[in-house]
Amino acid sequence: MSKLNYTVIFCHHAHTSKTTCMCETCHLNVGLSSPDSAPPPNDMANQAQPYTGYGYPSMQPAYRQGPSAHTESSPSRDLYGQPSYQQCPQPFPNLSQLSAALGGLSGVPELEVEALRPVNLLQERNLLPPRPLEAPEPNLSPDLKKVNCTEFGSEQLPVITSNTIVRCRSCRTYINPFVTFLDQRRWKCNLCYRVNDVPDEFMYNPVTRSYGEPHKRPEVQNATVEFIASSDYMLRPPQPAVYLFVLDVSHNAVEAGYLKYFCESLLENLDKLPGDTRTRVGFLTFDSTIHFYNLQEGLSQPQMLVVSDIDDIFIPSHDSLMVNLKESKELVKDLLTSLPRMFSQSRETHSALGPALQAAFKLMVPTGGRVSVFQTQLPTRGAGTLQSREDPNQRSSKKGVQHLGPATDFYKKLALDCSGQQIGVDLFLLSSQYADLASLACMSKYSAGSIFYYPSFHCIHNPAELEKFQKDLERYLTRKIGFEAVMRIRCTKGLSIHTFHGNFFVRSTDLLSLANVNPDSAFAVQMSIDDSLADSSLACFQAALLYTSSKGKRRIRVHTLCLPVVNQLSEVYAGADVQAITCLLANMAIDRSISSSLLDARDALVNAVVDLVSAYKSNVSNLQQSGLVLPAAMRLFPLYILALLKQKALRTGTSTRLDERVFAMCEFKTQPLQQLTRMVHPDLYRLDNMSDQGALHLNDTVVPQPHLVHLSAERLSRDGAFLMDCGNVFYLWIGKCCNEMFIRDVLGCPNYASVPPNMSHIPELETHLSERVRAFLDWLQDNRAFSSSIHVVKDDASAKATFFQNLVEDRSDSASSYYEFLQHIQLQMAK
């Protein structure tokens, strides 16, 4: 297998008055309480008003013509002629004064003191670091820091074969680098503190081939290890890799044209499907009926078997429908070659997705495995039939956004049945019309599957979306996969798991059932502090994933993370991971949107900012600063929350289609942290004036490292070219007065006017500038699992609206600017 991504954050349920925690168990105001509860009467006057934006008329974005007319430190004037930032009359303290004010931080590293530097958000204009943020590094001793798990998953990990897997007799924690050896024969668990015996076999070190040094075993030297599991970890023999493809072949699917490209991609990657000689595959197509395919070895060609009784699905034959890939490869190739032609003239408009899924379940029950569903429209026949629930006029009514939850429990029940039989369901939705993703997503959500959505897919009219689909599909077909998995997360005594976020079925309080696992999924875990940790200097977390590899090997991947326990709040601020906090709050807000309302969720996010600023102000009372003051480590938190409020999942207004909103919500639940951060707050770079200063030199390639630019139109200039990295898409914005050499050397066009309006690629040109730009783009792309499409946006093109929508610091039709947001926060604090 490969890496698992994770986020851990705590809630200690000790909140300031009138502000909000977003935990399910904390209902401190009407924005987060259940619909039938109300805040205490005495608190009614202190309730924050719903934050819905200011509804100002849209204005033309501001530009700088060439270089800025004012220095970056001076306050600018906004589009309305008002000063954008206030001057703060009080000078900030120097580091020694700050150290004294925070209770004395003698010996604290300079970086930590910098992280605690107070920042007045109403004055500070340049908040962004030169490069994207990295997670703060735990301040541990050098020995612990060397072995700590910095990322949940590493390609270079020790694989251990041992007759004895050493675990705590009490809490079942796997032995790890943070246990304490009392002597050669006893070790103390770092989670529950139980003293355990060291087994005789553990006295031998297979790496050094020596006896008597259990503390040097690979399990104790590495925070990430993988064990070859014994039969004790198996309820049945390890399953083979089994893949079933369920394909929509209705007229809508034919019109979209995805089938041809799916078949081509699978043909190209058939030998790269993870597995071994036992790998099995099957195919099922559907419109208003279900079509099975007999691929049994020995046939001269594939045989189609049609079942028209969709109300009582039966399987014509198990043995010939799910076949050994190696034995039936030629028949599989024949089928993939002929499938697009077979349905090219189809006029069947109905979709029996529900019955097709029921058939898929029956086919997969004997083995378990992965079901890949390709759907292009609303299901209209048989079980799971759905009706259109989207009314463009009701996308953002006074009642809030409706229909964020499923219309039927059919897909959830099916997914739970699948999970129980070790079947994961992945969904590819290629639909330009409403398809009720809120209902369909349940099949993947509860079976630990993945969801892919292409809202404007058409093989001819949208080449950029087609290219993304092809690249995503290649990655999907060939990426590593694990089957019949469970994951358990353990933590130090005094802590407990509060909530999981992701796609899974919770089998018990700390055990996740994952029919399939893949390297691109992420899980967020919210922890609670139940008891005092005053006697502890370290807190540890351990994730153990038991799974079957595609080669049929039962394995246990174990990650152990150690964090320091501190007794000063200032050190908590210094070590805060603002990106992890923001993305976990986003997960909690999405839950609240579905269980209560979108407006409640948005209120709670605003209150989270109020809560932080208030807590910092009250706890650092010696710093008598006016304005909105936060420690430097958290200075981006209000900006990230504003950006989150403008993201598709949580924004108001009628421009967001329901399926697109739901998909954005799904992504927050499953995407890795770095990807989510770029989706919330894109990275913006200026490319036309890049230099090699600070560039990376990788494999004889020079990769420039341009500085981040604030997401505001005032930071753009018409003589420039700016790259916006939104995680799943790049936008290259070309100003009207952009240097013609850049346009010629990078885009291959003689001038601005000749740049085509729908350009969706950067050509490979033998120019110095082209090589630098493509090296930077490739470097950005290498850091993510799935490909990001690129759109070249001209300043006068209609596509620029999408680009400007991501300039989150500016005012939009339905939401305020960053400065107005800060003023709103200040107003709420004054209440």
Helices and strands as residue ranges (DSSP letters): E 5-11, G 41-46, H 95-101, H 110-115, E 118-120, H 142-147, E 159-160, E 180-183, E 186-188, E 195-197, G 200-203, E 204-205, E 210-211, G 214-216, H 218-221, E 224-228, G 231-233, E 242-248, H 251-256, H 258-269, G 270-272, E 280-286, E 290-294, E 303-307, E 323-324, H 329-342, H 353-364, E 369-375, G 392-394, H 410-420, E 423-429, H 437-440, H 442-445, E 451-453, H 463-478, E 482-491, E 495-501, E 505-508, E 511-517, E 522-529, E 538-549, E 554-564, H 569-574, H 578-595, H 598-619, E 629-631, G 632-634, H 637-645, H 658-670, H 673-680, E 683-686, E 696-698, E 701-703, G 713-715, E 721-725, E 729-734, H 740-742, I 743-747, G 752-754, H 768-782, E 789-794, H 800-805, H 818-830
